[in-house]
Amino acid sequence: MSNKATGITDKPKGSGRASSSSIELRLPSRLGYEKVAMNTAASVARLMGFSDERVDDLKTAVAEACINAMEHGNKLDEGLSVGVILSMDANSLEVKVTDNGDGPKSKTDAPDIDKKMLGEEEARGMGMFLIQALVDEAEWVSSPPEGSYARMVIHLSNPAV
């Protein structure tokens, strides 16, 4: 199995948008490799000037998205890879995590933290809610037969809502 480690592309300047660049990773669907994506995203965020707190939030969100892609999207099939695309511009960092699955089946209810703490509900199943709490924008897109992706964005300065 060949692993494409990274690819870096720059979008041409003068396209009417701010200059941006991207980094692409291909990871095997094996738990532990989410750390490669997490650390790459953290390095990029630090270079962009994000605070340590925002970098930590991003690391957790990226790790959760990658684990979800490996477990739920690719069913831990090591023959399938998880794609991670980091796109940055002057004001934000977007991370897209792709897999070969169908994506979330439907909108899920918010977890009951108290029930989870008391052992009345399974401890797992909080990844999507955690991601939404940690980043400025989060979405999950299903696009069969190509697969699905989670998209997360953090902004250098939170825009007024």
C-alpha positions in Angstrom: 0.0 0.0 0.0 1.4 3.4 -0.9 0.9 6.3 1.3 1.1 9.8 -0.1 2.5 11.7 2.8 1.8 15.3 1.9 1.1 17.6 -1.0 1.2 21.3 -0.9 -0.5 23.5 -3.5 -0.8 27.3 -3.8 -3.8 28.9 -5.5 -2.8 31.5 -8.1 -2.8 35.1 -7.0 -5.1 37.5 -8.7 -8.1 35.2 -8.7 -10.2 37.8 -6.8 -9.6 36.0 -3.5 -6.9 36.4 -0.9 -3.9 34.2 -1.5 -4.3 30.8 0.1 -2.5 27.5 0.2 -3.3 24.0 1.2 -1.7 20.9 2.6 -3.1 17.4 1.9 -2.5 14.2 3.9 -3.5 10.7 3.2 -3.7 8.5 6.3 -4.4 4.8 6.7 -7.6 4.0 8.5 -5.7 2.8 11.6 -6.1 4.4 15.0 -3.1 6.3 16.0 -2.6 8.0 12.6 -5.0 10.8 13.7 -2.1 12.2 15.6 -0.3 12.9 12.3 -3.2 15.1 11.2 -3.6 16.6 14.6 0.0 17.6 14.8 0.2 18.9 11.3 -2.9 21.1 11.9 -1.4 22.4 15.1 1.9 23.3 13.4 0.0 25.2 10.6 -2.2 27.0 13.2 0.9 28.1 15.2 2.6 29.4 12.1 -0.6 31.4 11.3 -0.5 33.0 14.7 -3.4 31.2 16.5 -3.2 31.2 20.3 -2.2 28.1 22.2 -5.8 27.7 23.4 -7.2 27.8 19.8 -4.4 25.4 18.7 -5.5 22.9 21.5 -9.1 23.2 20.4 -8.2 22.5 16.8 -6.0 19.5 17.7 -8.9 17.9 19.6 -11.4 18.7 16.8 -9.1 17.3 14.1 -8.4 14.1 16.1 -12.1 13.5 16.7 -12.9 14.0 13.0 -10.2 11.7 11.9 -11.2 9.0 14.4 -14.8 9.3 13.2 -13.7 8.9 9.6 -11.5 5.9 10.4 -14.1 4.1 12.6 -17.5 5.1 11.1 -16.6 6.1 7.5 -14.0 3.5 6.6 -14.9 0.9 9.2 -11.2 0.6 10.2 -10.4 -0.9 6.7 -6.7 -0.2 6.4 -7.1 -0.5 2.6 -9.1 2.8 2.7 -7.5 6.1 3.5 -8.7 9.2 5.3 -7.9 12.4 3.5 -7.1 15.6 5.5 -6.9 18.9 3.6 -5.8 22.0 5.4 -6.6 25.2 3.5 -5.4 28.5 4.9 -5.7 32.1 4.0 -4.9 35.3 5.9 -7.9 35.0 8.3 -8.8 31.4 8.7 -7.8 27.7 8.6 -10.2 25.2 7.1 -9.7 21.5 7.8 -11.6 18.9 5.7 -11.5 15.3 6.7 -12.7 12.8 4.0 -13.6 9.2 4.1 -15.3 6.5 2.0 -18.5 6.3 4.1 -22.0 7.6 3.7 -21.7 10.3 6.4 -24.0 10.8 9.4 -27.4 9.2 8.7 -29.4 12.0 10.3 -29.2 14.8 12.8 -28.3 13.3 16.2 -29.6 14.6 19.5 -27.3 16.4 21.8 -25.8 14.0 24.3 -27.0 14.0 27.9 -23.7 14.6 29.8 -25.2 13.8 33.2 -26.5 10.4 32.0 -23.1 9.6 30.4 -21.3 10.5 33.7 -23.7 8.3 35.7 -23.1 5.4 33.3 -26.8 5.5 32.1 -25.6 6.2 28.5 -22.6 4.9 26.6 -19.6 7.2 27.1 -19.0 7.4 23.4 -20.9 9.4 20.8 -19.9 12.9 21.6 -17.4 13.6 18.8 -19.6 15.7 16.6 -20.8 17.8 19.5 -17.3 18.3 20.8 -16.1 19.4 17.3 -18.9 21.9 17.0 -18.0 23.4 20.4 -14.4 23.7 19.6 -14.3 25.3 16.1 -16.0 28.4 14.6 -17.7 26.5 11.8 -18.5 22.7 11.4 -20.4 20.7 8.9 -20.8 17.1 7.8 -21.4 16.4 4.1 -22.5 13.2 2.6 -21.7 12.8 -1.1 -22.1 9.1 -2.2 -20.6 7.3 -4.0 -17.5 9.4 -3.4 -17.7 9.3 0.4 -18.3 12.0 3.0 -16.4 14.7 4.8 -16.3 16.8 7.9 -15.4 20.5 7.4 -14.1 22.6 10.3 -13.0 26.2 10.2 -11.3 28.4 12.8 -10.8 32.1 12.3 -7.9 34.2 13.6 -10.4 36.6 15.1 -13.9 35.5 15.6 -16.2 37.5 13.2 -19.1 39.3 14.8 -22.3 37.3 14.4 
